[in-house]
């Protein structure tokens, strides 16, 4: 399980580094890149401290995979290594680290973002663990179809302020979409841990993902309402005004609404959801793949991720009857 977690954190660190190069703070903790002022300003339209949050989230993910791999090695186990797959182009806009152009693991320029987590955490009647067929509405429906870039691909993407704001808004919804995945992954894996020390690692890292998710879900609610058309692909995206959309869409409801848990005969409870453990690692791989995060990757990359996920999903507690 920890090798899969390390691989997931390597992937997460890769795209956070891309965000930090363009719109975070470049320092000894997170070196590389020189920043893109126009993109940074567009993100800061959501919150003036966005560059600080991007930097700190990036730093956290780097420490996660560094620790997990070091722990595996300390126990005589092989670490997660995705270096052979650092082949994707990424952005060439002002601010990126030129040494990493063509050496990315992840693709932030063709994203399809399932943002139904927004309503899932505001719905007090449904829990995906109990209602696997319930469809939670998308808060930004146009983000959940077609492909959208969350970073300027080239400097040309920074010349139209409305489209650049749409790029920044897309990133702002991508941030919590990713972090809510980790928010569920760690407790779900913890349910399968057979070692107390591994359990401690999972329940110690997992809550940091929750902190990331709540921060970013708050900032996403500040995305300026707009409609923009990608001048390269012709794809349109519309970010609605969320200030008066009712309970399921209200932008300042960032605490998890209570919902049914374990059994509908019990009172509703404010919880992380989902935390169903069966097949969780493979579910993460499928989720990230359908997002478009790996567009351009090789068959060998998908084979390795599948192998790591299936191995993680085979881990079982002795009393696990799932």
KAMOSUL-V923451 format. One record per run of one state. SS is the DSSP state (hx for helix, st for strand, lp for the rest). FROM is the first residue (numbers start at 1). LEN is the number of residues. If there is no record, write none. Layout:
ss=SS from=FROM len=LEN
ss=SS from=FROM len=LEN
This chain:
ss=lp from=1 len=1
ss=hx from=2 len=22
ss=lp from=24 len=13
ss=hx from=37 len=8
ss=lp from=45 len=5
ss=hx from=50 len=25
ss=lp from=75 len=8
ss=hx from=83 len=3
ss=lp from=86 len=2
ss=st from=88 len=1
ss=lp from=89 len=9
ss=hx from=98 len=3
ss=lp from=101 len=3
ss=st from=104 len=1
ss=lp from=105 len=6
ss=st from=111 len=1
ss=lp from=112 len=5
ss=hx from=117 len=4
ss=lp from=121 len=20
ss=hx from=141 len=4
ss=lp from=145 len=3
ss=st from=148 len=1
ss=lp from=149 len=6
ss=hx from=155 len=4
ss=lp from=159 len=2
ss=hx from=161 len=30
ss=lp from=191 len=5
ss=hx from=196 len=25
ss=lp from=221 len=5
ss=st from=226 len=4
ss=lp from=230 len=6
ss=st from=236 len=4
ss=lp from=240 len=19
ss=st from=259 len=1
ss=lp from=260 len=9
ss=st from=269 len=1
ss=lp from=270 len=10
ss=hx from=280 len=12
ss=lp from=292 len=7
ss=hx from=299 len=16
ss=lp from=315 len=8
